[in-house]
Amino acid sequence: MKIVSFGVYEVIRAYCDRALGEGNMTRRDISTPSVVGVKDGCSVNGGKNPQMQRLCEEKYGANWRVRADRVVLFDDDERNVVAARTAGFRAVHTPAGFTRQSASWIFDTTE
C-alpha cells in the first residue's frame, strides 16, 4: 500500500503511525508534493499523476507504464480521477472520502 496526497508528509505519517503502528508507513510509502518539487500542502500540476509515476518508477523502473494498471487511485476530486485514468492508472471517484463502500470492489471475490 502506498499513499499519494497533496497533504503534509509529517501529518500523514503521524496519522499512519497511530492507525497502523509506528514505522509501518515511511517516506517510501507516502508521496506528498515535496517528492516532485512542490511544497507540501499544495496541489501538483498534472494532478496526482507525477507522484504516482514517481512511485511506479521506484518500484518498476523505466518500464513502469506497462504496470500502471496495478495502481488504483481513490480520490474525492474527479479531475484527479480523470487525469489518472487518462494516464493509464485505475481510479475510483470517492466524493464522500475513502469509505468501506468505496473500497468494497477490492475485496469482492464474485465474478
Residue pairs with C-beta under 8 A, 6 or more apart in sequence:
1 25
1 29
2 29
2 30
2 31
2 55
3 12
3 16
3 25
3 29
3 30
3 31
4 31
4 48
4 51
4 52
4 55
4 73
5 12
5 30
5 31
5 32
6 32
6 33
6 40
6 41
6 42
6 43
6 44
6 48
7 32
7 40
7 41
8 32
8 40
8 41
9 27
9 30
9 32
9 34
9 40
12 25
12 30
12 32
13 25
13 26
13 27
13 30
16 24
16 25
16 29
16 30
17 23
17 24
17 25
28 58
31 51
31 52
31 54
31 55
32 40
32 51
33 39
33 40
33 41
33 42
33 43
33 44
33 51
34 40
35 51
35 54
36 44
36 50
36 51
36 54
38 44
38 45
44 50
44 51
46 83
47 77
47 79
47 80
47 83
47 84
48 73
48 75
48 80
48 83
48 84
49 83
49 84
49 87
49 89
52 71
52 73
52 84
52 87
52 89
53 64
53 87
55 71
56 64
56 65
56 67
56 68
56 71
57 64
59 67
60 66
60 67
65 88
68 87
68 88
68 89
69 88
69 89
69 90
71 84
71 89
71 90
72 89
72 90
72 91
72 92
72 106
73 80
73 81
73 84
73 89
73 90
73 91
73 92
74 91
74 92
74 94
74 98
74 102
74 103
75 81
75 84
75 91
75 92
75 93
75 94
76 93
76 94
76 95
76 96
76 97
78 93
78 95
80 91
81 91
81 92
81 93
82 91
84 90
84 91
85 91
92 102
92 105
94 102
96 102
